[in-house]
Amino acid sequence: MTQVAIQLPDELSQFVNKSVQAGEYHNTDEFFINVLSIYKDQVEERLSEADEAKLAALRADIQIAVDQAERGEVIRNFDVKDFLAERHAAFASRQSA
């Protein structure tokens, strides 16, 4: 393990000490390891700008569909299996052409 020395403002130092004294952590090392691990997980879970853009576009498309459904603009008696069978057949015919 690597040792790192940091200086904390009194307020943060007191917070860390209270957390340890309350039994939430065994010692200050455990406190900081836990806090840094949580922060690391949050950073690694962030989406890239491209993924954020894709997600925004997907949300916009979903909202369009929700709005259409609320206006009653839906396909009645839609059979997913038939639809997929048609799409697969169309794809197969394009591949064999």
Distance bins in CASP14 RR format, pairs under 12 A and 6 or more apart:
PFRMAT RR
TARGET T0000
AUTHOR 0000-0000-0000
RMODE 2
METHOD distances of the structure
MODEL  1
1 29 0 0 0 0 1 0 0 0 0 0 0
1 32 0 0 0 0 0 1 0 0 0 0 0
1 33 0 0 0 0 1 0 0 0 0 0 0
2 29 0 0 0 0 0 1 0 0 0 0 0
2 33 0 0 0 0 0 1 0 0 0 0 0
3 29 0 0 0 0 1 0 0 0 0 0 0
3 32 0 0 0 0 0 1 0 0 0 0 0
4 28 0 0 0 0 0 1 0 0 0 0 0
4 29 0 0 0 0 0 1 0 0 0 0 0
4 32 0 0 0 0 1 0 0 0 0 0 0
4 33 0 0 0 0 0 1 0 0 0 0 0
4 36 0 0 0 0 1 0 0 0 0 0 0
5 28 0 0 0 0 0 1 0 0 0 0 0
5 32 0 0 0 0 0 1 0 0 0 0 0
6 12 0 0 0 0 1 0 0 0 0 0 0
6 13 0 0 0 0 1 0 0 0 0 0 0
6 16 0 0 0 0 0 1 0 0 0 0 0
6 28 0 0 0 0 0 1 0 0 0 0 0
6 29 0 0 0 0 0 1 0 0 0 0 0
6 31 0 0 0 0 0 1 0 0 0 0 0
6 32 0 0 0 0 1 0 0 0 0 0 0
6 35 0 0 0 0 0 1 0 0 0 0 0
6 36 0 0 0 0 0 1 0 0 0 0 0
7 13 0 0 0 0 1 0 0 0 0 0 0
8 14 0 0 0 0 1 0 0 0 0 0 0
8 15 0 0 0 0 1 0 0 0 0 0 0
8 16 1 0 0 1 0 0 0 0 0 0 0
8 17 0 0 0 0 1 0 0 0 0 0 0
8 28 0 0 0 0 1 0 0 0 0 0 0
8 31 0 0 0 0 0 1 0 0 0 0 0
8 32 0 0 0 0 0 1 0 0 0 0 0
8 35 0 0 0 0 0 1 0 0 0 0 0
9 15 0 0 0 0 1 0 0 0 0 0 0
9 16 0 0 0 0 0 1 0 0 0 0 0
10 16 0 0 0 0 0 1 0 0 0 0 0
10 17 0 0 0 0 0 1 0 0 0 0 0
11 17 0 0 0 0 0 1 0 0 0 0 0
11 18 0 0 0 0 0 1 0 0 0 0 0
12 18 0 0 0 0 0 1 0 0 0 0 0
12 19 0 0 0 0 0 1 0 0 0 0 0
12 28 0 0 0 0 0 1 0 0 0 0 0
12 31 0 0 0 0 0 1 0 0 0 0 0
12 32 0 0 0 0 0 1 0 0 0 0 0
12 35 0 0 0 0 0 1 0 0 0 0 0
13 19 0 0 0 0 0 1 0 0 0 0 0
13 20 0 0 0 0 0 1 0 0 0 0 0
13 28 0 0 0 0 1 0 0 0 0 0 0
13 31 0 0 0 0 0 1 0 0 0 0 0
13 32 0 0 0 0 0 1 0 0 0 0 0
14 20 0 0 0 0 0 1 0 0 0 0 0
14 21 0 0 0 0 0 1 0 0 0 0 0
14 28 0 0 0 0 0 1 0 0 0 0 0
15 21 0 0 0 0 0 1 0 0 0 0 0
15 22 0 0 0 0 0 1 0 0 0 0 0
15 24 0 0 0 0 0 1 0 0 0 0 0
15 25 0 0 0 0 0 1 0 0 0 0 0
15 28 0 0 0 0 0 1 0 0 0 0 0
15 31 0 0 0 0 1 0 0 0 0 0 0
15 32 0 0 0 0 0 1 0 0 0 0 0
15 35 0 0 0 0 0 1 0 0 0 0 0
16 22 0 0 0 0 0 1 0 0 0 0 0
16 24 0 0 0 0 0 1 0 0 0 0 0
16 25 0 0 0 0 1 0 0 0 0 0 0
16 27 0 0 0 0 1 0 0 0 0 0 0
16 28 1 0 1 0 0 0 0 0 0 0 0
16 29 0 0 0 0 0 1 0 0 0 0 0
16 30 0 0 0 0 0 1 0 0 0 0 0
16 31 1 0 1 0 0 0 0 0 0 0 0
16 32 1 0 0 1 0 0 0 0 0 0 0
16 34 0 0 0 0 0 1 0 0 0 0 0
16 35 0 0 0 0 1 0 0 0 0 0 0
17 23 0 0 0 0 0 1 0 0 0 0 0
17 24 0 0 0 0 0 1 0 0 0 0 0
17 25 0 0 0 0 0 1 0 0 0 0 0
17 27 0 0 0 0 0 1 0 0 0 0 0
17 28 1 0 0 1 0 0 0 0 0 0 0
17 31 0 0 0 0 1 0 0 0 0 0 0
18 24 0 0 0 0 1 0 0 0 0 0 0
18 25 0 0 0 0 0 1 0 0 0 0 0
18 28 0 0 0 0 0 1 0 0 0 0 0
18 31 0 0 0 0 0 1 0 0 0 0 0
19 25 1 0 1 0 0 0 0 0 0 0 0
19 26 0 0 0 0 0 1 0 0 0 0 0
19 27 0 0 0 0 0 1 0 0 0 0 0
19 28 0 0 0 0 1 0 0 0 0 0 0
19 30 0 0 0 0 1 0 0 0 0 0 0
19 31 1 0 1 0 0 0 0 0 0 0 0
19 32 0 0 0 0 0 1 0 0 0 0 0
19 34 0 0 0 0 1 0 0 0 0 0 0
19 35 0 0 0 0 1 0 0 0 0 0 0
20 26 1 0 0 1 0 0 0 0 0 0 0
20 27 1 0 0 1 0 0 0 0 0 0 0
20 28 1 0 1 0 0 0 0 0 0 0 0
20 29 0 0 0 0 1 0 0 0 0 0 0
20 30 1 0 0 1 0 0 0 0 0 0 0
20 31 1 0 0 1 0 0 0 0 0 0 0
20 32 0 0 0 0 0 1 0 0 0 0 0
20 34 0 0 0 0 0 1 0 0 0 0 0
21 27 0 0 0 0 0 1 0 0 0 0 0
21 28 0 0 0 0 0 1 0 0 0 0 0
21 31 0 0 0 0 0 1 0 0 0 0 0
22 31 0 0 0 0 0 1 0 0 0 0 0
23 30 0 0 0 0 0 1 0 0 0 0 0
23 31 0 0 0 0 0 1 0 0 0 0 0
24 30 0 0 0 0 1 0 0 0 0 0 0
24 31 1 0 0 1 0 0 0 0 0 0 0
24 34 0 0 0 0 1 0 0 0 0 0 0
24 35 0 0 0 0 0 1 0 0 0 0 0
25 31 1 0 1 0 0 0 0 0 0 0 0
25 32 0 0 0 0 1 0 0 0 0 0 0
25 33 0 0 0 0 1 0 0 0 0 0 0
25 34 1 0 0 1 0 0 0 0 0 0 0
25 35 0 0 0 0 1 0 0 0 0 0 0
26 32 0 0 0 0 0 1 0 0 0 0 0
26 33 0 0 0 0 0 1 0 0 0 0 0
26 34 0 0 0 0 0 1 0 0 0 0 0
27 33 0 0 0 0 1 0 0 0 0 0 0
27 34 0 0 0 0 0 1 0 0 0 0 0
28 34 0 0 0 0 0 1 0 0 0 0 0
28 35 0 0 0 0 0 1 0 0 0 0 0
29 35 0 0 0 0 0 1 0 0 0 0 0
29 36 0 0 0 0 0 1 0 0 0 0 0
30 36 0 0 0 0 0 1 0 0 0 0 0
30 37 0 0 0 0 0 1 0 0 0 0 0
31 37 0 0 0 0 0 1 0 0 0 0 0
31 38 0 0 0 0 0 1 0 0 0 0 0
32 38 0 0 0 0 0 1 0 0 0 0 0
32 39 0 0 0 0 0 1 0 0 0 0 0
32 40 0 0 0 0 0 1 0 0 0 0 0
33 39 0 0 0 0 0 1 0 0 0 0 0
33 40 0 0 0 0 0 1 0 0 0 0 0
34 40 0 0 0 0 0 1 0 0 0 0 0
34 41 0 0 0 0 0 1 0 0 0 0 0
35 41 0 0 0 0 0 1 0 0 0 0 0
35 42 0 0 0 0 0 1 0 0 0 0 0
36 42 0 0 0 0 0 1 0 0 0 0 0
36 43 0 0 0 0 0 1 0 0 0 0 0
37 43 0 0 0 0 0 1 0 0 0 0 0
37 44 0 0 0 0 0 1 0 0 0 0 0
38 44 0 0 0 0 0 1 0 0 0 0 0
38 45 0 0 0 0 0 1 0 0 0 0 0
39 45 0 0 0 0 0 1 0 0 0 0 0
39 46 0 0 0 0 0 1 0 0 0 0 0
40 46 0 0 0 0 0 1 0 0 0 0 0
45 51 0 0 0 0 0 1 0 0 0 0 0
46 52 0 0 0 0 1 0 0 0 0 0 0
46 55 0 0 0 0 0 1 0 0 0 0 0
47 53 0 0 0 0 1 0 0 0 0 0 0
47 54 0 0 0 0 1 0 0 0 0 0 0
47 55 1 0 0 1 0 0 0 0 0 0 0
47 56 0 0 0 0 0 1 0 0 0 0 0
47 58 0 0 0 0 0 1 0 0 0 0 0
48 54 0 0 0 0 1 0 0 0 0 0 0
48 55 0 0 0 0 0 1 0 0 0 0 0
49 55 0 0 0 0 0 1 0 0 0 0 0
49 56 0 0 0 0 0 1 0 0 0 0 0
50 56 0 0 0 0 0 1 0 0 0 0 0
50 57 0 0 0 0 0 1 0 0 0 0 0
51 57 0 0 0 0 0 1 0 0 0 0 0
51 58 0 0 0 0 0 1 0 0 0 0 0
52 58 0 0 0 0 0 1 0 0 0 0 0
52 59 0 0 0 0 0 1 0 0 0 0 0
53 59 0 0 0 0 0 1 0 0 0 0 0
53 60 0 0 0 0 0 1 0 0 0 0 0
54 60 0 0 0 0 0 1 0 0 0 0 0
54 61 0 0 0 0 0 1 0 0 0 0 0
55 61 0 0 0 0 0 1 0 0 0 0 0
55 62 0 0 0 0 0 1 0 0 0 0 0
56 62 0 0 0 0 0 1 0 0 0 0 0
56 63 0 0 0 0 0 1 0 0 0 0 0
57 63 0 0 0 0 0 1 0 0 0 0 0
57 64 0 0 0 0 0 1 0 0 0 0 0
58 64 0 0 0 0 0 1 0 0 0 0 0
58 65 0 0 0 0 0 1 0 0 0 0 0
59 65 0 0 0 0 0 1 0 0 0 0 0
59 66 0 0 0 0 0 1 0 0 0 0 0
60 66 0 0 0 0 0 1 0 0 0 0 0
60 67 0 0 0 0 0 1 0 0 0 0 0
61 67 0 0 0 0 0 1 0 0 0 0 0
61 68 0 0 0 0 0 1 0 0 0 0 0
62 68 0 0 0 0 0 1 0 0 0 0 0
62 69 0 0 0 0 0 1 0 0 0 0 0
63 69 0 0 0 0 0 1 0 0 0 0 0
63 70 0 0 0 0 0 1 0 0 0 0 0
64 70 0 0 0 0 0 1 0 0 0 0 0
64 71 0 0 0 0 0 1 0 0 0 0 0
64 73 0 0 0 0 0 1 0 0 0 0 0
65 71 0 0 0 0 0 1 0 0 0 0 0
65 72 0 0 0 0 0 1 0 0 0 0 0
65 73 0 0 0 0 1 0 0 0 0 0 0
65 74 0 0 0 0 1 0 0 0 0 0 0
65 75 0 0 0 0 0 1 0 0 0 0 0
66 72 0 0 0 0 0 1 0 0 0 0 0
66 73 0 0 0 0 0 1 0 0 0 0 0
66 74 0 0 0 0 0 1 0 0 0 0 0
67 73 0 0 0 0 1 0 0 0 0 0 0
67 74 0 0 0 0 0 1 0 0 0 0 0
68 74 1 0 0 1 0 0 0 0 0 0 0
68 75 0 0 0 0 0 1 0 0 0 0 0
69 75 0 0 0 0 0 1 0 0 0 0 0
69 76 0 0 0 0 0 1 0 0 0 0 0
75 82 0 0 0 0 0 1 0 0 0 0 0
75 83 0 0 0 0 1 0 0 0 0 0 0
77 83 0 0 0 0 0 1 0 0 0 0 0
78 84 0 0 0 0 0 1 0 0 0 0 0
78 86 0 0 0 0 0 1 0 0 0 0 0
79 85 0 0 0 0 1 0 0 0 0 0 0
79 86 0 0 0 0 1 0 0 0 0 0 0
80 86 0 0 0 0 0 1 0 0 0 0 0
80 87 0 0 0 0 0 1 0 0 0 0 0
81 87 0 0 0 0 0 1 0 0 0 0 0
81 88 0 0 0 0 0 1 0 0 0 0 0
82 88 0 0 0 0 0 1 0 0 0 0 0
82 89 0 0 0 0 0 1 0 0 0 0 0
83 89 0 0 0 0 0 1 0 0 0 0 0
83 90 0 0 0 0 0 1 0 0 0 0 0
84 90 0 0 0 0 0 1 0 0 0 0 0
84 91 0 0 0 0 0 1 0 0 0 0 0
85 91 0 0 0 0 0 1 0 0 0 0 0
85 92 0 0 0 0 0 1 0 0 0 0 0
86 92 0 0 0 0 0 1 0 0 0 0 0
86 93 0 0 0 0 0 1 0 0 0 0 0
87 93 0 0 0 0 0 1 0 0 0 0 0
87 94 0 0 0 0 0 1 0 0 0 0 0
88 94 0 0 0 0 0 1 0 0 0 0 0
88 95 0 0 0 0 0 1 0 0 0 0 0
89 95 0 0 0 0 0 1 0 0 0 0 0
89 96 0 0 0 0 0 1 0 0 0 0 0
90 96 0 0 0 0 0 1 0 0 0 0 0
90 97 0 0 0 0 0 1 0 0 0 0 0
91 97 0 0 0 0 0 1 0 0 0 0 0
END
